[in-house]
């Protein structure tokens, strides 16, 4: 059997280490990761190996040559452009078409028993065998679910936490038969998990999963790179270390000179021909490459030092990575998490703070204190996007500096000369930071349309209809007045997709921002009549027939937010008698707590009842969400409001589809079916729900939390559009909201949140799938277990907190609570272990 080593990746997340070196050549305990991989292949008899190369391909070829030094036979398949995981192997088809072959990544450290993997493949008669392993955090990997015979039932590449239904992940190691090439197009980008495997599953081809025991680390981040070094030194992975163990855990390679007065506290590694002087202290998990010189009085702890580095006297290096051919001069200090690229000069007594990145060929001047990265611009952070875009405390986490860098990164993902629409709520913080972002966008050759203070639905609509490549909205975090959310829209005005967020995150982390030449600086315009434009488009799209004849009276609460700016344009055309309250805006109160919102609804109910209005509507401060009060002044809870609008829309439409998250009561399915309408179930992600709502044939969407999509107008959440649509429906149906509510069965959906360590989340989801047994399992989002009598429980890991969410629905509250109790025990028993 032959092997294929995939060595074409750029390793962008590992920059600046990979700025001038391909990722497979990064040293782990002074040997390239790929050399560890090749030695593993040789150990299992895989001598003939094809190496696929693309990024800095010549460096890989020059290092390994034909493989003679390793006792192997290496050939190379070069990609002119990236071809994806399957396309790159297809590129080597001529060398692989005669027999089974094994595919392995050149940048993952492992000691799996490949012989057992190959024997499993043959015993199953598989077309493809996927090597799997268990990991605590499956977010960055493809997850896989198997049946009892080991046959693959489902793949999911790089899931969100809501999509995690197992901790069993795809390691990117495969055994394959040559027939698989029939499913891979030549000279085009094709992925195994994203393109080929789903087609094989669809056709019922034999794809098996082999769960390997042993060590596996995808060395894709700085943290995992440092961890891999420590794991080798700790003996957690079975690889060859080039050197002599002169005392427990202290490895010294050939030709190294270590003064007897140096203090060595292992485990650590000193490379060949390195020199360690007297008075040096090397602490655990330190790795010195070849020809490294460490001068008297230096202190190194958990420092990874590549080859040919000079470390001057009295230097202090902790938890950092130093690239090859770099000089660190006297008394310099480099802190935990910092990475210094190749061929840099760090002059004496300078200090480089933690997590700073210094790209190759840079000089840090003597005595300098560097707390931002030295690239073309400044530093990134690990997790940029949360559940509400980019969020944080104003001037603590969300600073003007961050706003500028974030806007610069966003601009870099767009073409020069593109247009971005930007807007804000009425808070002072949003106004100040919006100006900073506008400057950065213009400086990056982006034209900006500034809507100033508008409701979020207007910002979304203007982004979609203004020819923009995307949009930005700055608003106060709901319920947290000292915090700010920066939300990014795509060209449809919908939230930026997960893929778009990852792209922006990568550019921001790499800090390689595009800057415009003077003649390319973007324009700044202020569109006029945006409210009239919005209202006009809304009335052309949404059916308001019968409203004038019905002579409705409604009470509207603008909640002191920007929705109040839009109401005159809407109400002037609607033809209803209206009473509007709380229309004035207060910059000091840009949001409201849940308690304040509840109190506002109670006051609204009193006004509706006393004025004999048809119903009342309360907007949130940015006009995205609405809450309802019926004609008696009773609050219609958000989950019931979803059913009320669903009933009205479905009764009038009598066909089509409605988009709802899977946490919605199944009574919604009964309501829709009664009126001849079908339900499209989506994940709890707003992005997923709005995308489904915008699909052809969809007539309505809602999340059960006061946010609705009116597809005939737009494919995004819009409180104003939902209000106008509701007025038309109520006018034509001639029923009150309480009458509509009364004809819908009561739902019994309850929720429970359980604290779950991040490291246990994948294990929890696998345990839930296993505990489900023969019961129906739905993995649209998290894991939903359906009982034979229709009761169901759903388990979803939170994407941003160490929490697991449980939903359950039964015929009554007692049954629902019993379900929650049962599955809470499953979750808690897993986390206890």
C-alpha positions, -999 to 999 in steps of 0.1 A, spaced: 0 0 0 12 35 -8 6 66 13 -2 102 4 11 130 27 -8 163 23 17 191 27 3 220 8 -14 241 35 -4 277 43 -10 275 80 -24 310 82 -34 307 118 2 300 127 16 332 113 42 346 117 59 312 121 45 302 87 51 335 70 84 322 56 81 284 62 54 259 52 35 245 81 47 209 76 83 221 82 75 237 116 98 219 141 83 199 170 112 191 194 136 201 166 121 178 139 96 190 113 61 178 120 61 161 86 92 142 95 74 127 125 46 117 101 70 101 76 87 81 103 53 69 115 45 58 79 78 39 77 72 22 110 40 7 95 56 -3 62 44 26 41 77 32 23 64 45 -11 48 79 -4 35 107 -26 37 142 -10 12 168 -23 27 203 -22 16 238 -30 26 267 -6 64 272 -6 66 237 -22 103 240 -30 112 242 7 95 209 14 112 192 -16 146 206 -7 143 194 29 131 158 23 145 152 -13 137 117 -25 134 103 11 166 83 9 179 97 43 147 84 59 148 51 40 117 60 20 108 66 -16 92 101 -19 77 116 -50 59 149 -52 26 161 -68 26 199 -72 -6 220 -72 -5 252 -92 -36 264 -72 -52 250 -41 -73 220 -51 -88 211 -17 -83 179 3 -97 156 -24 -85 176 -54 -49 174 -42 -50 136 -39 -67 134 -73 -37 154 -86 -16 123 -76 -39 97 -91 -14 83 -116 8 71 -87 -22 57 -67 -45 40 -92 -33 4 -88 -40 -3 -52 -54 8 -19 -37 39 -4 -36 58 29 -40 96 31 -25 115 60 -19 152 68 17 164 70 10 188 98 -8 166 124 12 149 151 0 114 158 12 79 168 -19 60 157 -16 23 148 -19 26 110 -15 -11 106 -47 -18 125 -64 10 105 -54 -7 72 -65 -42 85 -99 -28 96 -103 -13 61 -97 -46 44 -118 -66 68 -148 -43 61 -144 -43 24 -147 -5 26 -144 19 -3 -132 45 23 -123 41 59 -121 73 79 -98 74 109 -116 90 139 -106 100 174 -123 115 204 -116 152 213 -130 175 241 -137 204 217 -149 193 182 -155 228 169 -125 230 146 -129 195 131 -153 175 111 -176 154 134 -188 119 125 -215 95 137 -213 58 132 -238 29 134 -231 -3 155 -211 -19 126 -188 11 123 -204 24 91 -206 62 87 -241 76 90 -233 114 89 -205 139 85 -204 176 94 -174 198 87 -164 224 113 -197 227 132 -210 254 155 -217 242 190 -254 239 181 -245 214 155 -222 192 177 -238 158 180 -206 139 189 -171 142 201 -159 117 175 -140 137 149 -124 132 115 -86 132 118 -81 136 81 -64 102 79 -81 79 53 -76 45 37 -92 45 2 -97 24 -28 -87 38 -62 -124 38 -73 -130 68 -51 -113 89 -79 -144 85 -100 -161 109 -76 -134 136 -77 -133 160 -106 -99 168 -120 -82 202 -118 -108 218 -95 -111 224 -58 -128 194 -41 -130 184 -5 -134 149 9 -158 157 38 -177 186 20 -181 171 -15 -171 135 -20 -182 117 12 -218 132 12 -222 118 -24 -208 84 -14 -232 83 15 -261 93 -7 -253 64 -31 -249 40 -2 -213 32 -8 -194 15 21 -177 42 42 -165 30 75 -151 48 106 -123 35 126 -120 50 161 -82 50 168 -66 49 202 -35 70 208 -23 105 204 -35 130 178 -30 168 177 -39 190 148 -11 215 150 -32 244 136 -29 271 162 -1 286 184 -16 270 215 -17 235 199 19 240 185 32 247 220 11 219 234 26 194 209 61 202 221 51 196 258 33 164 249 64 150 231 86 159 261 61 144 286 61 111 266 24 114 257 31 107 221 52 78 208 77 96 185 115 94 181 135 122 199 168 129 183 192 129 213 203 114 245 183 114 277 211 125 301 188 126 331 150 120 334 132 142 309 164 161 299 173 154 262 205 167 247 214 161 210 247 154 194 274 181 197 255 203 222 276 220 249 259 225 282 279 241 310 278 220 343 267 252 361 236 256 339 204 246 357 182 222 338 147 214 350 131 189 326 114 178 306 133 199 280 153 195 248 186 209 237 193 206 200 225 195 182 255 219 185 236 242 208 256 260 235 242 267 270 265 288 292 269 288 330 242 306 350 215 298 325 183 283 338 162 261 315 129 251 329 103 225 318 89 223 282 117 244 268 130 234 234 162 247 219 168 240 182 201 234 164 230 258 169 211 279 195 234 299 218 221 308 253 243 332 272 251 335 309 222 344 332 194 338 307 161 323 319 139 302 296 106 285 307 83 268 282 102 287 254 103 271 219 135 284 202 140 275 166 175 269 150 204 294 148 190 317 175 211 338 198 198 345 233 218 371 251 228 373 287 201 380 314 173 375 288 140 362 301 119 341 278 86 326 290 60 307 270 71 322 237 82 310 203 114 324 187 118 319 149 151 308 133 180 331 127 167 356 153 189 375 177 176 383 212 200 407 228 210 414 265 183 416 291 154 414 266 122 400 280 96 381 259 64 372 276 39 343 275 22 337 242 45 360 221 58 348 188 88 363 171 93 355 134 124 344 115 154 367 112 143 394 136 165 415 159 152 421 195 176 447 209 188 449 245 164 456 274 134 456 252 101 440 264 77 422 242 43 417 260 23 385 259 5 374 228 23 399 206 33 388 171 65 401 155 66 392 118 99 382 101 127 406 93 117 432 120 138 451 145 127 459 180 146 489 192 166 489 224 145 496 255 112 495 236 80 482 252 60 464 226 24 456 235 9 455 200 21 433 171 47 444 146 34 435 112 19 461 90 -7 468 118 -17 457 152 -28 426 172 -57 402 170 -76 381 195 -87 344 195 -125 346 195 -138 377 176 -174 368 170 -199 359 197 -237 353 195 -243 390 190 -216 398 165 -185 414 181 -195 425 216 -179 439 247 -177 467 272 -173 501 256 -137 515 260 -126 484 278 -132 456 253 -147 476 224 -122 504 220 -117 529 192 -85 510 183 -104 477 180 -131 494 159 -105 507 135 -88 474 131 -120 455 128 -133 479 101 -99 475 83 -102 437 84 -137 438 71 -127 462 43 -99 438 33 -124 410 28 -142 432 2 -131 445 -32 -116 479 -36 -143 504 -45 -171 484 -29 -198 501 -8 -206 495 28 -237 508 45 -232 517 82 -257 527 109 -260 530 147 -285 533 175 -290 565 195 -262 558 221 -232 581 224 -208 551 224 -222 538 191 -219 572 175 -183 577 185 -171 542 174 -191 544 141 -170 574 132 -138 555 139 -150 526 117 -160 550 88 -124 564 87 -109 529 86 -133 518 58 -125 549 37 -88 544 42 -91 509 29 -107 520 -4 -143 514 6 -172 539 -2 -194 544 29 -231 552 31 -238 566 65 -274 562 76 -266 576 110 -293 567 136 -318 543 122 -337 512 134 -319 480 125 -345 468 99 -339 501 80 -301 495 81 -307 459 68 -331 471 41 -308 499 29 -278 476 28 -298 451 6 -313 478 -17 -284 503 -18 -260 482 -39 -238 476 -9 -213 447 -5 -222 445 31 -232 466 62 -223 473 98 -247 482 126 -235 494 160 -260 491 188 -261 489 226 -261 453 238 -298 445 248 -301 449 285 -265 459 291 -261 497 287 -223 499 290 -217 472 263 -218 475 225 -225 450 197 -210 455 163 -230 435 138 -219 427 102 -244 422 74 -239 405 40 -252 420 7 -287 409 15 -288 427 48 -287 394 67 -262 386 94 -228 377 81 -226 339 76 -204 316 97 -181 313 67 -180 351 64 -173 355 101 -144 330 99 -129 349 69 -131 382 88 -117 365 119 -87 352 99 -79 386 84 -82 403 117 -60 377 134 -33 379 107 -35 418 109 -27 422 72 -50 451 64 -53 466 30 -47 503 27 -57 526 -1 -34 548 -22 -43 585 -18 -64 585 -50 -83 555 -38 -97 568 -5 -134 560 -3 -163 584 -5 -187 592 24 -223 599 15 -254 604 36 -285 589 19 -316 611 22 -352 601 28 -343 566 40 -374 563 62 -398 573 33 -379 549 10 -382 521 35 -419 528 41 -427 531 4 -410 498 -3 -428 481 26 -462 492 15 -456 480 -21 -446 446 -8 -470 439 21 -507 434 17 -526 462 36 -559 458 18 -589 461 41 -571 482 67 -588 515 60 -623 498 60 -616 480 93 -611 513 112 -586 497 136 -572 515 166 -537 504 178 -514 515 206 -476 516 198 -448 518 223 -415 530 207 -396 522 239 -375 554 236 -356 539 207 -349 546 170 -381 528 160 -398 561 169 -380 578 140 -396 554 115 -432 554 128 -444 587 113 -435 574 78 -453 541 84 -484 553 102 -490 582 78 -497 556 51 -513 528 71 -548 542 76 -552 532 113 -560 553 143 -529 551 165 -517 562 199 -479 563 201 -460 565 234 -424 567 245 -413 581 211 -386 604 224 -350 591 225 -328 593 255 -290 589 248 -284 579 284 -309 550 281 -301 532 248 -314 499 260 -337 483 285 -335 454 309 -360 425 309 -377 439 339 -381 473 323 -395 457 291 -420 437 312 -431 468 330 -435 486 297 -457 459 284 -479 460 315 -484 498 310 -491 492 273 -518 466 282 -535 492 304 -535 518 275 -549 492 251 -577 481 274 -587 517 284 -586 530 248 -605 500 234 -578 494 208 -576 463 186 -541 454 200 -508 470 212 -473 466 199 -440 473 217 -408 476 197 -374 470 211 -351 501 210 -336 492 176 -369 482 160 -360 445 153 -383 428 178 -420 433 187 -441 422 216 -479 420 215 -508 428 238 -543 417 229 -575 438 229 -581 430 266 -547 443 276 -532 409 282 -496 403 272 -492 376 245 -459 359 254 -434 358 225 -438 320 219 -476 324 217 -472 355 195 -453 333 170 -482 308 169 -508 337 165 -489 352 135 -483 318 121 -520 310 123 -530 342 106 -504 340 78 -510 303 71 -548 307 71 -546 335 45 -518 318 24 -532 282 24 -499 270 9 -461 275 11 -436 269 39 -428 286 72 -394 286 87 -391 279 125 -362 269 148 -363 233 160 -369 245 196 -404 257 186 -434 237 200 -447 210 176 -481 226 179 -467 250 153 -466 220 129 -503 213 137 -513 249 130 -494 250 97 -507 217 85 -543 226 94 -540 255 69 -521 235 42 -487 249 50 -455 230 57 -427 238 83 -390 241 74 -371 234 107 -339 253 111 -312 255 137 -314 281 165 -289 303 146 -305 335 134 -284 333 102 -299 298 94 -334 309 101 -332 341 80 -316 321 51 -345 295 52 -370 323 54 -356 339 22 -360 306 3 -384 303 -26 -420 295 -14 -414 306 22 -442 328 35 -432 334 71 -404 330 96 -401 336 134 -378 327 162 -403 326 191 -385 355 208 -403 384 191 -384 384 159 -402 378 126 -393 376 89 -418 388 63 -403 372 32 -424 392 6 -406 423 20 -372 411 31 -354 380 43 -343 394 77 -359 401 111 -380 432 109 -403 445 136 -419 472 115 -427 448 86 -442 424 111 -464 452 126 -477 462 92 -483 426 81 -502 420 114 -524 451 109 -534 438 75 -541 403 87 -562 414 117 -582 438 95 -590 411 69 -597 382 93 -621 403 116 -610 383 146 -594 396 177 -560 385 188 -575 368 219 -599 348 197 -570 336 175 -549 328 206 -578 308 221 -582 285 191 -546 274 193 -538 245 217 -516 253 247 -479 243 244 -458 228 271 -422 236 261 -398 241 290 -361 249 290 -333 242 314 -296 253 314 -268 231 328 -232 242 335 -209 221 313 -171 224 311 -159 233 276 -138 201 276 -168 179 282 -192 194 256 -184 169 228 -185 140 252 -219 152 264 -233 152 229 -220 117 222 -234 104 254 -268 119 245 -268 101 211 -258 68 228 -284 72 255 -311 77 228 -308 41 218 -335 32 192 -354 64 196 -355 88 167 -326 113 167 -327 146 149 -294 165 145 -306 196 128 -293 215 158 -276 198 187 -294 165 193 -332 162 195 -345 128 208 -381 120 199 -401 95 220 -425 71 203 -455 91 216 -442 124 201 -426 139 232 -392 152 225 -361 166 243 -334 187 226 -298 191 239 -277 220 225 -243 232 237 -240 270 240 -216 285 215 -203 312 238 -206 299 274 -198 267 294 -235 258 294 -256 231 278 -292 240 269 -321 215 272 -356 219 257 -384 195 262 -421 192 251 -447 169 265 -486 169 267 -484 187 301 -459 205 323 -453 174 345 -444 152 316 -422 179 302 -403 183 335 -399 146 337 -382 146 303 -359 174 314 -351 155 346 -342 124 326 -319 141 301 -304 164 327 -292 132 345 -275 121 313 -257 154 308 -247 157 345 -235 121 348 -212 128 318 -197 160 332 -192 144 366 -167 120 350 
